[in-house]
Amino acid sequence: MQHLRTSLPPALRAVATAALIVAAGGAAAQAPSGAGTEVPEAMKRLATDDPQEQRARWGDLAAVAGKIWLHAAPGDVASVWRDAQWVVPGAVMRYQRGFCLAMQCQRTDYLVHYNAEAKQLEFFEKGEKAYTSRIQEDGSVRLVGTGIVGVLTAETLKFDAASNTFYSDKHELKASTEAQLGAVTRGFAGDARGTGAPGTAAEAQLRAELAQAKAQLEALRQQQAAAAAPIPAPPPAVRPPSAAQQKAAEQRARLEARLREADERKLQAEARAREAEHRAREEAQARIAAALQAKEESEARTAAAQRAAAQKAAAPSQPAAAVAPAAAAPAATAAAKPAAPTARTNACGGVDGVYGTGANYRIEVKFEGETLTVREPNRTSVYRHEGRCQYAFTHPTGVTYRMGVTPRALSAYKQDPASATPLALIQAHAAPQASGSCKAQEIPVQNPAALHPGMTRLFGLHAVAGVKVPGTYRAPEPDGHPWTELGAGGNGGVFEVYGAPKREYRYNIVRWYIQANCDGTPLRESFEAADRYFVIFQLDRPYTGLEWHRMQYIVRKGQDRVSIDDRAKGKME
C-alpha cells in the first residue's frame, strides 16, 4: 500500500493539532487519578448505585466515599488526611492517603477494584497490587500488604456513624472541605485533588470542543483524501518504583510506625499518672480518717479519766451545802455564755456526719432520738435502737442489717459483729447556726449542701490567725505545674489543672474564703501533726461559667509549712 503524504495549510494544521490535544485531554480526564490505565469494561459492568450492595462490597469505605477526611488537632505532631472518591460507583474507587510533618507533605494514590470472584478489595499503586482487604463483621476494612512496604504501612479503616468519625488505626478523622485540606497542607493536597476528573460542565464543554474539532478534521479529510488521520502515541508503560522511591516509602512506613508507638506510650503514661494520683488521694483520706478516729478516742479516754479523778477527789471532803454555792457561779457563767457550735451527738457517742471506709464508700448518718438515718448514694434507710448501742434495719427482702455505734465511729454487719466493716467519721456536720447576726461573712452559694453535706448556709473568712493564706502553691512536678494562686483579701487568683501552663488549662479564681462558723471561728479539725481547714473558692471557667469548689487546706505544726490537698501543692514563699 502506498501512503500519500501531503502538507496542510497552516490554519488547518492548527485545527488538527488542537483536536489531538483535546482528544488526549479527554482520554486523560476519563482515567482516574493515580490509575495509570483505563478502567476495564468488566469493572464497569459491576457498577451499582444500590447503597446496600455498595455497603456489602466495600464496608465502611462505602460510607465515607465522596468526602475528604482530615485530622489536624492543635498540638499534634502530624496532620493526616484520607480522600475516597468513586470512579465507578460500587466497583472502582480512588483512595488517597497522606500526611504532613515538619512542613513536609507526602501522599499516595490508589485505584481500588472490587474483585467479585474473591469477594475482596484490591488496592493498586501505579499499576501494582499493594494491598488486599476483606470486609470484617463490624464493617471495618483491614488492609493486608502484599510486599514489605505494604506490611509496614497496613491500616484498619473504621467509620463511626454516631460521631461522624473515620478511624484510620489511631487517627480520628473528621469530614472536611477542600479549602480546609488545602490550608492544612499549604495547597499540596488541593493540587493533588485537582488532577482528578473534571466536573460535569467542564466535561460537556470538552466533548463539544472535541466534536467541533472532529467535524473540521472530517471536512479537511474530504478535501485532502490522501491525508492520513494522526494516531495518538500509546501511553507509556508503567515502570516499577525506583530505588529512591522504594527507600522513601520505607522511611515513610517507619515514621508512621514511630508515630503510632509514641501515641501509645503517651496514652499509657497518662493512664499511669491518673492511677497513681487516685491511689495517693485515697491513701491520704484513709490516713486522715484513722488519725481522726484515734484522736477522738484518746480525747474521750482522757476526759473520762479526768472526770473520774475529779469526782473521787471532791466526794469525801466537802458537804453538799458547801459545794452548791461554789458551783452556782460557773453554772451562771455557762448559762450566760453562748455555746460554741458543735456537732450533734447521741448517748452512745455517735456524731452526725459523713462516714467512710477510707476508699470510695461514703454514707451520711443522722441521729434522731432512738433512730439512726443512713443515706447511701442509692437509698435511705432508718435503723432503730435495739439497746447496747446497736441499731437494726430490716430490708423488704427480709434481710436484717445492723449498725454498732461508738464515739465518732460505726461498725456495719449482718449477723456476726466480729465480721463488721468499720466506718470512721470523715466529716462531722456542724450544729445549726444560731439566729441573729453572724461575725463571719456568708458565702453566696446557691446549694451549700453540695459543698458541705447537711448545711443550709456557709460562712467564711479571708484570714486565719497565725497563717498567711494568700500566695502561690505549686505541685511537686519538676516544672511546678499545675499550681494554685490565692490573691490577697480573698479576691482573685489562678487555679491550674494538668496541661498547664497552656492557656486553656488555667482558670481564674474570682473569690475565695476559709470556711468558718457563724461566730467567726474557722472550721478546723486538729490532728497530732497538722490542722485541717477548708478553702471554698469560685472559678470562672471558659465553657461552664462560674462554679464553686472546696479543698482541704493543711497547716503542718512546727514546720511553718502549708499545703492544698489538690495534688499536694506546697506553698512558695
Secondary structure by P-SEA (a helix, b strand, c coil): cbbbbbbbcaaaaaaaaaaaaaaaaaaaaaccccccccccaaaaaaccccaaaaaaccccccccccbbbbbbccccccccbbbbbbcccccbbbbbbccccccccccccccccccccccbbbbbccccccbbbbbcccbbbbbbbccaaaaaacbbbbbbccccccccccbbbccccaaaaaaaacaaaaaaaaaccccaaaaaaaaaaaaaaaaaaaaaaaacccccccccccccccccccaaaaaaaaaaaaaaaaaaaaaaaaaaaaaaaaaaaaaaaaaaaaaaaaaaaaaaaaaaaaaaaaaaaaaaaccccccaaaaaaaaaaaaaaaaaccccccccccccccccccccccccbbbbbbbcccbbbbbcccbbbbbbbccccbbbbbccccbbbbbbbcccbbbbbccccccbbbbccccccccccccccccbbbbbccccccccccccbbbbbccccccccbbbbbccccccccbbbbccccccbbbbcccccccccccccccccccccccccccccccccbbbbbbbbccccccccbbbbbbbbbbbccccbbbbcccbbbbcc
